[in-house]
Amino acid sequence: MNHVLSLSAQKVQDQLVHLGYNLKVIEFQETTRTSTDAAARIGCTIGQIVKSLIFKCRKSGKPVLILTSGANRVDVKKIADLTGEPIDRADPEFVRSITGFAIGGIPPIGHSTLIDTYLDEDLLKYETLWAAAGTPNAVFELSPRELHAMTSARIIRVKEE
Protein backbone atom coordinates (compact mmCIF):
# COMPACT_ATOMS: atom_id res chain seq x y z
CA MET A 1 0.00 0.00 0.00
CA ASN A 2 1.14 3.51 -0.77
CA HIS A 3 1.01 6.19 1.88
CA VAL A 4 1.19 8.96 -0.70
CA LEU A 5 -1.93 8.84 -2.86
CA SER A 6 -2.00 9.30 -6.62
CA LEU A 7 -3.66 12.48 -7.92
CA SER A 8 -7.05 10.85 -8.59
CA ALA A 9 -7.13 8.99 -5.26
CA GLN A 10 -6.15 12.20 -3.43
CA LYS A 11 -9.02 13.99 -5.18
CA VAL A 12 -11.43 11.43 -3.67
CA GLN A 13 -9.76 11.70 -0.24
CA ASP A 14 -10.12 15.50 -0.39
CA GLN A 15 -13.79 15.17 -1.36
CA LEU A 16 -14.45 12.83 1.60
CA VAL A 17 -12.85 15.35 3.97
CA HIS A 18 -14.78 18.21 2.34
CA LEU A 19 -18.03 16.29 2.91
CA GLY A 20 -17.11 15.83 6.58
CA TYR A 21 -16.28 12.12 6.55
CA ASN A 22 -13.38 10.63 8.47
CA LEU A 23 -12.81 7.88 5.89
CA LYS A 24 -9.42 6.88 4.51
CA VAL A 25 -8.55 6.10 0.90
CA ILE A 26 -6.21 3.12 0.57
CA GLU A 27 -4.16 2.61 -2.58
CA PHE A 28 -2.76 -0.85 -3.35
CA GLN A 29 0.10 -1.80 -5.66
CA GLU A 30 -2.18 -4.48 -7.14
CA THR A 31 -5.41 -3.83 -9.02
CA THR A 32 -8.84 -3.54 -7.42
CA ARG A 33 -10.43 -2.85 -10.83
CA THR A 34 -12.97 -5.72 -10.74
CA SER A 35 -15.19 -6.72 -7.83
CA THR A 36 -13.34 -10.05 -7.63
CA ASP A 37 -9.92 -8.34 -7.56
CA ALA A 38 -11.06 -5.82 -4.95
CA ALA A 39 -12.64 -8.43 -2.67
CA ALA A 40 -9.50 -10.60 -2.83
CA ARG A 41 -7.21 -7.63 -2.11
CA ILE A 42 -9.32 -6.30 0.75
CA GLY A 43 -10.40 -9.63 2.24
CA CYS A 44 -14.16 -9.09 2.04
CA THR A 45 -17.03 -10.65 0.09
CA ILE A 46 -17.76 -9.64 -3.50
CA GLY A 47 -21.16 -8.40 -2.32
CA GLN A 48 -19.47 -5.72 -0.17
CA ILE A 49 -17.81 -4.12 -3.20
CA VAL A 50 -19.66 -1.08 -4.53
CA LYS A 51 -19.57 -1.11 -8.33
CA SER A 52 -20.03 2.40 -9.79
CA LEU A 53 -21.54 1.90 -13.24
CA ILE A 54 -22.27 4.77 -15.61
CA PHE A 55 -25.07 4.40 -18.13
CA LYS A 56 -26.15 6.85 -20.83
CA CYS A 57 -29.78 7.55 -21.69
CA ARG A 58 -30.26 6.93 -25.44
CA LYS A 59 -32.52 9.89 -26.22
CA SER A 60 -31.41 12.64 -23.84
CA GLY A 61 -27.76 11.60 -23.50
CA LYS A 62 -28.13 12.05 -19.72
CA PRO A 63 -25.74 10.08 -17.50
CA VAL A 64 -27.04 7.71 -14.82
CA LEU A 65 -24.89 6.28 -12.01
CA ILE A 66 -25.80 2.90 -10.54
CA LEU A 67 -24.08 1.96 -7.27
CA THR A 68 -24.54 -1.79 -7.12
CA SER A 69 -23.25 -4.72 -5.15
CA GLY A 70 -20.29 -6.46 -6.77
CA ALA A 71 -22.34 -9.66 -6.62
CA ASN A 72 -25.15 -8.28 -8.81
CA ARG A 73 -25.76 -7.66 -12.49
CA VAL A 74 -27.83 -4.56 -13.23
CA ASP A 75 -31.21 -5.09 -14.88
CA VAL A 76 -31.03 -2.32 -17.51
CA LYS A 77 -34.77 -2.63 -18.21
CA LYS A 78 -35.53 -1.62 -14.60
CA ILE A 79 -33.26 1.41 -14.93
CA ALA A 80 -34.79 2.34 -18.29
CA ASP A 81 -38.24 2.23 -16.65
CA LEU A 82 -37.00 4.65 -13.96
CA THR A 83 -35.37 7.06 -16.41
CA GLY A 84 -38.21 6.87 -18.93
CA GLU A 85 -35.91 6.00 -21.81
CA PRO A 86 -33.63 3.17 -22.96
CA ILE A 87 -30.11 3.18 -21.50
CA ASP A 88 -26.75 1.79 -22.58
CA ARG A 89 -23.43 1.28 -20.81
CA ALA A 90 -21.41 4.44 -21.36
CA ASP A 91 -18.17 4.37 -23.33
CA PRO A 92 -14.88 5.25 -21.60
CA GLU A 93 -14.68 8.77 -23.06
CA PHE A 94 -18.21 9.65 -21.89
CA VAL A 95 -17.48 8.21 -18.43
CA ARG A 96 -14.30 10.27 -18.06
CA SER A 97 -15.97 13.47 -19.31
CA ILE A 98 -18.92 13.08 -16.92
CA THR A 99 -17.11 11.81 -13.82
CA GLY A 100 -13.51 12.96 -14.24
CA PHE A 101 -12.40 9.37 -13.60
CA ALA A 102 -11.58 6.31 -15.72
CA ILE A 103 -13.65 3.12 -15.73
CA GLY A 104 -12.37 0.76 -13.04
CA GLY A 105 -11.81 3.52 -10.50
CA ILE A 106 -15.06 5.52 -10.52
CA PRO A 107 -15.88 6.63 -6.97
CA PRO A 108 -19.45 7.23 -5.81
CA ILE A 109 -18.63 10.93 -5.18
CA GLY A 110 -16.53 13.79 -6.53
CA HIS A 111 -17.73 13.74 -10.13
CA SER A 112 -17.29 16.58 -12.64
CA THR A 113 -21.05 16.65 -13.26
CA LEU A 114 -24.16 16.14 -11.15
CA ILE A 115 -25.43 12.64 -11.99
CA ASP A 116 -28.77 10.97 -11.20
CA THR A 117 -27.69 8.20 -8.83
CA TYR A 118 -29.39 4.96 -7.82
CA LEU A 119 -28.27 2.73 -4.93
CA ASP A 120 -28.71 -1.04 -4.98
CA GLU A 121 -30.87 -2.06 -2.01
CA ASP A 122 -28.70 -5.19 -1.59
CA LEU A 123 -25.81 -3.01 -0.37
CA LEU A 124 -27.87 -2.05 2.70
CA LYS A 125 -27.58 -5.53 4.20
CA TYR A 126 -23.82 -5.21 4.82
CA GLU A 127 -22.16 -3.64 7.83
CA THR A 128 -19.28 -2.28 5.75
CA LEU A 129 -18.77 -1.62 2.06
CA TRP A 130 -15.75 -0.82 -0.10
CA ALA A 131 -15.98 1.70 -2.96
CA ALA A 132 -13.52 2.70 -5.69
CA ALA A 133 -11.52 5.83 -4.96
CA GLY A 134 -10.47 7.29 -8.29
CA THR A 135 -8.01 4.71 -9.64
CA PRO A 136 -8.16 0.99 -10.49
CA ASN A 137 -6.24 0.21 -7.28
CA ALA A 138 -7.70 2.67 -4.75
CA VAL A 139 -10.64 2.02 -2.42
CA PHE A 140 -12.23 3.30 0.77
CA GLU A 141 -14.34 1.61 3.44
CA LEU A 142 -17.71 3.03 4.46
CA SER A 143 -21.09 2.04 5.81
CA PRO A 144 -24.22 1.75 3.66
CA ARG A 145 -25.66 4.69 5.63
CA GLU A 146 -22.63 6.84 4.77
CA LEU A 147 -22.84 5.83 1.10
CA HIS A 148 -26.51 6.78 0.95
CA ALA A 149 -25.93 10.08 2.77
CA MET A 150 -22.96 11.20 0.66
CA THR A 151 -24.61 10.36 -2.68
CA SER A 152 -28.28 11.22 -2.00
CA ALA A 153 -28.98 8.21 -4.19
CA ARG A 154 -32.43 6.76 -4.67
CA ILE A 155 -32.53 3.24 -3.18
CA ILE A 156 -33.89 0.70 -5.66
CA ARG A 157 -33.77 -2.99 -6.58
CA VAL A 158 -31.30 -3.13 -9.48
CA LYS A 159 -30.32 -6.76 -9.90
CA GLU A 160 -31.50 -9.09 -12.62
CA GLU A 161 -33.97 -11.59 -11.20
C-alpha positions in Angstrom: 0.0 0.0 0.0 1.1 3.5 -0.8 1.0 6.2 1.9 1.2 9.0 -0.7 -1.9 8.8 -2.9 -2.0 9.3 -6.6 -3.7 12.5 -7.9 -7.1 10.9 -8.6 -7.1 9.0 -5.3 -6.2 12.2 -3.4 -9.0 14.0 -5.2 -11.4 11.4 -3.7 -9.8 11.7 -0.2 -10.1 15.5 -0.4 -13.8 15.2 -1.4 -14.4 12.8 1.6 -12.8 15.4 4.0 -14.8 18.2 2.3 -18.0 16.3 2.9 -17.1 15.8 6.6 -16.3 12.1 6.5 -13.4 10.6 8.5 -12.8 7.9 5.9 -9.4 6.9 4.5 -8.6 6.1 0.9 -6.2 3.1 0.6 -4.2 2.6 -2.6 -2.8 -0.8 -3.3 0.1 -1.8 -5.7 -2.2 -4.5 -7.1 -5.4 -3.8 -9.0 -8.8 -3.5 -7.4 -10.4 -2.8 -10.8 -13.0 -5.7 -10.7 -15.2 -6.7 -7.8 -13.3 -10.0 -7.6 -9.9 -8.3 -7.6 -11.1 -5.8 -5.0 -12.6 -8.4 -2.7 -9.5 -10.6 -2.8 -7.2 -7.6 -2.1 -9.3 -6.3 0.8 -10.4 -9.6 2.2 -14.2 -9.1 2.0 -17.0 -10.6 0.1 -17.8 -9.6 -3.5 -21.2 -8.4 -2.3 -19.5 -5.7 -0.2 -17.8 -4.1 -3.2 -19.7 -1.1 -4.5 -19.6 -1.1 -8.3 -20.0 2.4 -9.8 -21.5 1.9 -13.2 -22.3 4.8 -15.6 -25.1 4.4 -18.1 -26.2 6.9 -20.8 -29.8 7.6 -21.7 -30.3 6.9 -25.4 -32.5 9.9 -26.2 -31.4 12.6 -23.8 -27.8 11.6 -23.5 -28.1 12.1 -19.7 -25.7 10.1 -17.5 -27.0 7.7 -14.8 -24.9 6.3 -12.0 -25.8 2.9 -10.5 -24.1 2.0 -7.3 -24.5 -1.8 -7.1 -23.2 -4.7 -5.1 -20.3 -6.5 -6.8 -22.3 -9.7 -6.6 -25.1 -8.3 -8.8 -25.8 -7.7 -12.5 -27.8 -4.6 -13.2 -31.2 -5.1 -14.9 -31.0 -2.3 -17.5 -34.8 -2.6 -18.2 -35.5 -1.6 -14.6 -33.3 1.4 -14.9 -34.8 2.3 -18.3 -38.2 2.2 -16.7 -37.0 4.6 -14.0 -35.4 7.1 -16.4 -38.2 6.9 -18.9 -35.9 6.0 -21.8 -33.6 3.2 -23.0 -30.1 3.2 -21.5 -26.7 1.8 -22.6 -23.4 1.3 -20.8 -21.4 4.4 -21.4 -18.2 4.4 -23.3 -14.9 5.2 -21.6 -14.7 8.8 -23.1 -18.2 9.6 -21.9 -17.5 8.2 -18.4 -14.3 10.3 -18.1 -16.0 13.5 -19.3 -18.9 13.1 -16.9 -17.1 11.8 -13.8 -13.5 13.0 -14.2 -12.4 9.4 -13.6 -11.6 6.3 -15.7 -13.7 3.1 -15.7 -12.4 0.8 -13.0 -11.8 3.5 -10.5 -15.1 5.5 -10.5 -15.9 6.6 -7.0 -19.5 7.2 -5.8 -18.6 10.9 -5.2 -16.5 13.8 -6.5 -17.7 13.7 -10.1 -17.3 16.6 -12.6 -21.0 16.7 -13.3 -24.2 16.1 -11.2 -25.4 12.6 -12.0 -28.8 11.0 -11.2 -27.7 8.2 -8.8 -29.4 5.0 -7.8 -28.3 2.7 -4.9 -28.7 -1.0 -5.0 -30.9 -2.1 -2.0 -28.7 -5.2 -1.6 -25.8 -3.0 -0.4 -27.9 -2.0 2.7 -27.6 -5.5 4.2 -23.8 -5.2 4.8 -22.2 -3.6 7.8 -19.3 -2.3 5.7 -18.8 -1.6 2.1 -15.8 -0.8 -0.1 -16.0 1.7 -3.0 -13.5 2.7 -5.7 -11.5 5.8 -5.0 -10.5 7.3 -8.3 -8.0 4.7 -9.6 -8.2 1.0 -10.5 -6.2 0.2 -7.3 -7.7 2.7 -4.7 -10.6 2.0 -2.4 -12.2 3.3 0.8 -14.3 1.6 3.4 -17.7 3.0 4.5 -21.1 2.0 5.8 -24.2 1.7 3.7 -25.7 4.7 5.6 -22.6 6.8 4.8 -22.8 5.8 1.1 -26.5 6.8 0.9 -25.9 10.1 2.8 -23.0 11.2 0.7 -24.6 10.4 -2.7 -28.3 11.2 -2.0 -29.0 8.2 -4.2 -32.4 6.8 -4.7 -32.5 3.2 -3.2 -33.9 0.7 -5.7 -33.8 -3.0 -6.6 -31.3 -3.1 -9.5 -30.3 -6.8 -9.9 -31.5 -9.1 -12.6 -34.0 -11.6 -11.2 
